[in-house]
Amino acid sequence: MNAPHELDWTSANQQLLVAEFARIRALLVQEDGAVAQGNLERCAARLRTPAAIDSLSECFGLSPFEREVLLLIAGVEMDAALARACRDSSGHAFATFGLALAALPDAHWSAIAPQEPLRRWRLVEVDDAAGLTSGRLRLDERVLHFLAGLNGLDHRLADLLSPLPPPGLVADEHRHQADAMAHRLTLPRVPAPTIPVARPAAVQLTGDDAHAQEDIAHLVAARLGLGMCRLPAAHIPAGAHEVASLATLWQREAALLGCGLLITGADGHVGPVGALVRRLQGLVFVAAREPSDLGAHTLVETVRKPDIPAQRALWQQALGAAAAPLSATIDTLAGRHRLGARRIGQIAALTQEVEPAHMPSALQKACCGDDSALRELAQRIDAHAGWSELVLPEAQRRMLEQIAVHTRQRIKVLHDWGFADQGERGLGLATLFAGESGTGKTLAAEVLARELGLALYRIDLSAVVNKYIGETEKNLRRVFDAAEDIGAILLFDEADALFGKRSEVKDSHDRHANIEVSYLLQRMEAYRGLAILTTNHKAALDSAFSRRLRFVVQFPFPDTAQREAIWRSVFPARAPVGPLDFGKLARLNATGGSIRNIALSAAYLAAEADTPVTMGLLLQASRLEAAKRDKPFADAETRGWV
């Protein structure tokens, strides 16, 4: 139970302790204790809330004799007169259990047993080298401070735990979750020697919003009249003895501080977390991405980041009066980024001094934020290409424009108009770009990224695919989660290498490979951003995967007219170009990617010769390109170039 910290209470508590010590001293020297008892009653009457010794006795279910033992030990430490009386009575300048048995009323031998409260909760330590009755009794420093009215976290736990600060901005759904959990959890006071407990033994908070997990834990504790401390799972020791010691110290703190415990980052630390949870009573939360078998009965609650309408409401709440002129920006932010309430509140606070005209760009920049998690598995592509650089048939171009429309208008159609209420299946924007290498698939992704103002990341398949079972799924989860946070476009280049046809199950590895593909299909369908998959071999893709795509864009080999258009646009305005016959160049059966390579190679040749780019240099460059792919161009394709 929390000891009040008001000055009046502190002074009254200290006066009561002095009176208690005077009463104990009278017992030791066998004086009439009437005067001391009367003074004690007057001191107790001045306390509006229980004294620290009474709170301690109630928390740990101490018997009257055990309460007296605590006062005896504390008095020897804090009161000089009681220390002298102790020395006169026993010949020792410290308290012993033998002295307590002889001098204090209602004495019982079991008070010093290891399973009883005094030693079970480490309130008292016994130096048993001289025997249990003659050995020195010491009061734990934390308990001594509590009796004096100082109630702070035990210094032995200060490096492991930290108080959980109160939440700021919280989504309505998370407040409702906290309310529901608080109603389900009860903290009845049960007979000694136990302390207040909660059923179930722990609550597992799972899901993708770690900050909201902390906020919910704090809200539940507050509704139950408790504080909340946070313990990173990585700080839990592995040894059984150390875990038992930590559990005991925390149980004592839970009672003295009136606090619940939140264990964070439990993923990857299931063994130590389970070992600790099984020893704990009281309000305990375990925060992790996925639920785990902790070896104890637990309640599992999933905490997800707010959906798009909830994010929009959070932005409006966080921005306050500044939200009205930013309605379009708020819709864009809510549709592009998957942010928790705490992050939204932080961004709003960071940008509150920004000029109104610069707010949209400042908010967007802050939301994109740190992309380090995505860069571990993906490469950022700076998108500079525009529509004018993309040469495609009209049908493909219109389809790309529709992809941009679907991305921009997603929040209006799905949420404002209610299509998302009919179910989440089929609402993703997974897109397939199929065609030969060099036909413009990556260039089209750049164009879309620039058009939409989104970051573009190419997924490094060598970093994602892992031979160890389950690791590929973890990597894919990291990719999608990080991309949703910053609102990125994902580009899975040569996707057939990862998303090929599911194989016939012949062994456990085949079975798990199929699970990985199934997991990918689910994430692709649920991904709220734009995911673009490119393939040179559309037929190699799993048919189930193809059915879940919103768009399939076939990039054809460019015809003569398209190749001529590519040639005309491939040279920058500042490049020195001599007279070129674009009609003859268009006869070369090459993709846009090959044409760009030839033009670039010819430019280097021209720079070395200090001349403009000529047809002759382009012929040289085309032969270099053909040699690279080990497939020479036909003479008819380059006839008449020089």
ChimeraX attribute file (.defattr): number of C-alpha atoms within 10 A of each C-alpha:
attribute: neighborCount
match mode: 1-to-1
recipient: residues
	/A:1	19
	/A:2	19
	/A:3	23
	/A:4	17
	/A:5	12
	/A:6	9
	/A:7	10
	/A:8	12
	/A:9	20
	/A:10	19
	/A:11	16
	/A:12	19
	/A:13	25
	/A:14	17
	/A:15	19
	/A:16	24
	/A:17	25
	/A:18	20
	/A:19	22
	/A:20	23
	/A:21	27
	/A:22	22
	/A:23	24
	/A:24	25
	/A:25	25
	/A:26	20
	/A:27	17
	/A:28	22
	/A:29	14
	/A:30	11
	/A:31	12
	/A:32	11
	/A:33	15
	/A:34	11
	/A:35	13
	/A:36	19
	/A:37	17
	/A:38	13
	/A:39	19
	/A:40	20
	/A:41	13
	/A:42	13
	/A:43	20
	/A:44	19
	/A:45	12
	/A:46	15
	/A:47	17
	/A:48	10
	/A:49	14
	/A:50	16
	/A:51	24
	/A:52	28
	/A:53	24
	/A:54	13
	/A:55	19
	/A:56	23
	/A:57	17
	/A:58	19
	/A:59	21
	/A:60	23
	/A:61	20
	/A:62	20
	/A:63	18
	/A:64	13
	/A:65	18
	/A:66	23
	/A:67	18
	/A:68	21
	/A:69	27
	/A:70	25
	/A:71	22
	/A:72	30
	/A:73	26
	/A:74	26
	/A:75	25
	/A:76	23
	/A:77	17
	/A:78	17
	/A:79	16
	/A:80	12
	/A:81	13
	/A:82	26
	/A:83	23
	/A:84	16
	/A:85	20
	/A:86	25
	/A:87	15
	/A:88	13
	/A:89	15
	/A:90	15
	/A:91	10
	/A:92	16
	/A:93	17
	/A:94	20
	/A:95	27
	/A:96	24
	/A:97	21
	/A:98	16
	/A:99	19
	/A:100	21
	/A:101	17
	/A:102	11
	/A:103	18
	/A:104	18
	/A:105	12
	/A:106	11
	/A:107	17
	/A:108	13
	/A:109	11
	/A:110	10
	/A:111	20
	/A:112	20
	/A:113	12
	/A:114	12
	/A:115	12
	/A:116	18
	/A:117	22
	/A:118	23
	/A:119	15
	/A:120	17
	/A:121	22
	/A:122	19
	/A:123	19
	/A:124	19
	/A:125	17
	/A:126	20
	/A:127	14
	/A:128	12
	/A:129	9
	/A:130	10
	/A:131	13
	/A:132	16
	/A:133	19
	/A:134	18
	/A:135	18
	/A:136	21
	/A:137	22
	/A:138	20
	/A:139	23
	/A:140	16
	/A:141	14
	/A:142	20
	/A:143	23
	/A:144	22
	/A:145	16
	/A:146	20
	/A:147	23
	/A:148	18
	/A:149	24
	/A:150	16
	/A:151	21
	/A:152	15
	/A:153	18
	/A:154	18
	/A:155	11
	/A:156	11
	/A:157	14
	/A:158	11
	/A:159	10
	/A:160	15
	/A:161	20
	/A:162	16
	/A:163	15
	/A:164	18
	/A:165	13
	/A:166	15
	/A:167	16
	/A:168	12
	/A:169	19
	/A:170	20
	/A:171	20
	/A:172	14
	/A:173	15
	/A:174	20
	/A:175	16
	/A:176	12
	/A:177	16
	/A:178	22
	/A:179	15
	/A:180	12
	/A:181	20
	/A:182	18
	/A:183	11
	/A:184	12
	/A:185	19
	/A:186	16
	/A:187	14
	/A:188	12
	/A:189	13
	/A:190	11
	/A:191	10
	/A:192	15
	/A:193	17
	/A:194	15
	/A:195	21
	/A:196	21
	/A:197	18
	/A:198	20
	/A:199	18
	/A:200	17
	/A:201	20
	/A:202	25
	/A:203	22
	/A:204	26
	/A:205	29
	/A:206	22
	/A:207	18
	/A:208	17
	/A:209	22
	/A:210	19
	/A:211	17
	/A:212	25
	/A:213	28
	/A:214	24
	/A:215	24
	/A:216	25
	/A:217	30
	/A:218	26
	/A:219	25
	/A:220	24
	/A:221	23
	/A:222	17
	/A:223	14
	/A:224	18
	/A:225	11
	/A:226	18
	/A:227	23
	/A:228	26
	/A:229	23
	/A:230	21
	/A:231	21
	/A:232	18
	/A:233	23
	/A:234	17
	/A:235	15
	/A:236	20
	/A:237	17
	/A:238	15
	/A:239	10
	/A:240	12
	/A:241	10
	/A:242	13
	/A:243	19
	/A:244	16
	/A:245	15
	/A:246	20
	/A:247	21
	/A:248	18
	/A:249	16
	/A:250	23
	/A:251	23
	/A:252	22
	/A:253	23
	/A:254	27
	/A:255	20
	/A:256	23
	/A:257	21
	/A:258	21
	/A:259	25
	/A:260	29
	/A:261	28
	/A:262	29
	/A:263	25
	/A:264	22
	/A:265	18
	/A:266	24
	/A:267	17
	/A:268	12
	/A:269	17
	/A:270	18
	/A:271	15
	/A:272	20
	/A:273	27
	/A:274	17
	/A:275	21
	/A:276	24
	/A:277	21
	/A:278	15
	/A:279	15
	/A:280	21
	/A:281	22
	/A:282	24
	/A:283	28
	/A:284	26
	/A:285	27
	/A:286	32
	/A:287	29
	/A:288	26
	/A:289	18
	/A:290	14
	/A:291	20
	/A:292	20
	/A:293	10
	/A:294	19
	/A:295	13
	/A:296	14
	/A:297	13
	/A:298	20
	/A:299	18
	/A:300	16
	/A:301	16
	/A:302	17
	/A:303	23
	/A:304	17
	/A:305	22
	/A:306	23
	/A:307	16
	/A:308	23
	/A:309	15
	/A:310	17
	/A:311	24
	/A:312	22
	/A:313	17
	/A:314	25
	/A:315	25
	/A:316	18
	/A:317	16
	/A:318	22
	/A:319	19
	/A:320	11
	/A:321	10
	/A:322	15
	/A:323	15
	/A:324	11
	/A:325	10
	/A:326	17
	/A:327	14
	/A:328	12
	/A:329	18
	/A:330	23
	/A:331	21
	/A:332	20
	/A:333	23
	/A:334	24
	/A:335	25
	/A:336	28
	/A:337	21
	/A:338	26
	/A:339	23
	/A:340	24
	/A:341	27
	/A:342	20
	/A:343	15
	/A:344	25
	/A:345	19
	/A:346	14
	/A:347	20
	/A:348	22
	/A:349	12
	/A:350	13
	/A:351	17
	/A:352	14
	/A:353	9
	/A:354	12
	/A:355	10
	/A:356	13
	/A:357	8
	/A:358	10
	/A:359	18
	/A:360	18
	/A:361	11
	/A:362	17
	/A:363	21
	/A:364	21
	/A:365	12
	/A:366	17
	/A:367	20
	/A:368	18
	/A:369	12
	/A:370	12
	/A:371	16
	/A:372	10
	/A:373	13
	/A:374	21
	/A:375	17
	/A:376	15
	/A:377	19
	/A:378	23
	/A:379	15
	/A:380	17
	/A:381	15
	/A:382	12
	/A:383	20
	/A:384	12
	/A:385	17
	/A:386	15
	/A:387	16
	/A:388	8
	/A:389	16
	/A:390	21
	/A:391	22
	/A:392	22
	/A:393	13
	/A:394	9
	/A:395	11
	/A:396	16
	/A:397	17
	/A:398	12
	/A:399	15
	/A:400	20
	/A:401	14
	/A:402	13
	/A:403	18
	/A:404	18
	/A:405	12
	/A:406	17
	/A:407	19
	/A:408	16
	/A:409	13
	/A:410	23
	/A:411	22
	/A:412	14
	/A:413	13
	/A:414	16
	/A:415	15
	/A:416	12
	/A:417	10
	/A:418	12
	/A:419	14
	/A:420	16
	/A:421	10
	/A:422	8
	/A:423	9
	/A:424	12
	/A:425	11
	/A:426	15
	/A:427	18
	/A:428	22
	/A:429	23
	/A:430	26
	/A:431	22
	/A:432	23
	/A:433	27
	/A:434	23
	/A:435	19
	/A:436	18
	/A:437	19
	/A:438	20
	/A:439	25
	/A:440	24
	/A:441	27
	/A:442	21
	/A:443	21
	/A:444	24
	/A:445	26
	/A:446	26
	/A:447	22
	/A:448	25
	/A:449	25
	/A:450	18
	/A:451	16
	/A:452	14
	/A:453	13
	/A:454	20
	/A:455	21
	/A:456	26
	/A:457	26
	/A:458	20
	/A:459	24
	/A:460	16
	/A:461	18
	/A:462	9
	/A:463	12
	/A:464	21
	/A:465	18
	/A:466	14
	/A:467	10
	/A:468	9
	/A:469	13
	/A:470	14
	/A:471	14
	/A:472	21
	/A:473	21
	/A:474	14
	/A:475	17
	/A:476	20
	/A:477	16
	/A:478	17
	/A:479	21
	/A:480	21
	/A:481	18
	/A:482	19
	/A:483	30
	/A:484	21
	/A:485	21
	/A:486	25
	/A:487	26
	/A:488	25
	/A:489	24
	/A:490	26
	/A:491	28
	/A:492	24
	/A:493	20
	/A:494	19
	/A:495	23
	/A:496	19
	/A:497	15
	/A:498	18
	/A:499	22
	/A:500	18
	/A:501	17
	/A:502	19
	/A:503	11
	/A:504	9
	/A:505	12
	/A:506	8
	/A:507	8
	/A:508	10
	/A:509	13
	/A:510	14
	/A:511	14
	/A:512	16
	/A:513	20
	/A:514	19
	/A:515	15
	/A:516	23
	/A:517	21
	/A:518	17
	/A:519	15
	/A:520	20
	/A:521	20
	/A:522	14
	/A:523	17
	/A:524	23
	/A:525	20
	/A:526	17
	/A:527	18
	/A:528	23
	/A:529	26
	/A:530	27
	/A:531	24
	/A:532	26
	/A:533	25
	/A:534	25
	/A:535	23
	/A:536	19
	/A:537	16
	/A:538	21
	/A:539	13
	/A:540	14
	/A:541	18
	/A:542	16
	/A:543	13
	/A:544	13
	/A:545	19
	/A:546	18
	/A:547	12
	/A:548	19
	/A:549	21
	/A:550	16
	/A:551	18
	/A:552	20
	/A:553	17
	/A:554	19
	/A:555	21
	/A:556	15
	/A:557	19
	/A:558	22
	/A:559	16
	/A:560	17
	/A:561	13
	/A:562	18
	/A:563	25
	/A:564	21
	/A:565	20
	/A:566	23
	/A:567	20
	/A:568	16
	/A:569	15
	/A:570	17
	/A:571	16
	/A:572	9
	/A:573	8
	/A:574	6
	/A:575	11
	/A:576	15
	/A:577	16
	/A:578	11
	/A:579	9
	/A:580	16
	/A:581	15
	/A:582	16
	/A:583	15
	/A:584	16
	/A:585	24
	/A:586	23
	/A:587	17
	/A:588	20
	/A:589	18
	/A:590	24
	/A:591	21
	/A:592	24
	/A:593	16
	/A:594	17
	/A:595	24
	/A:596	18
	/A:597	18
	/A:598	23
	/A:599	20
	/A:600	17
	/A:601	20
	/A:602	24
	/A:603	24
	/A:604	14
	/A:605	19
	/A:606	18
	/A:607	14
	/A:608	9
	/A:609	11
	/A:610	11
	/A:611	14
	/A:612	17
	/A:613	25
	/A:614	20
	/A:615	22
	/A:616	13
	/A:617	23
	/A:618	25
	/A:619	19
	/A:620	14
	/A:621	22
	/A:622	24
	/A:623	16
	/A:624	17
	/A:625	20
	/A:626	15
	/A:627	12
	/A:628	10
	/A:629	8
	/A:630	9
	/A:631	10
	/A:632	13
	/A:633	16
	/A:634	10
	/A:635	9
	/A:636	9
	/A:637	15
	/A:638	20
	/A:639	13
	/A:640	11
	/A:641	16
	/A:642	10
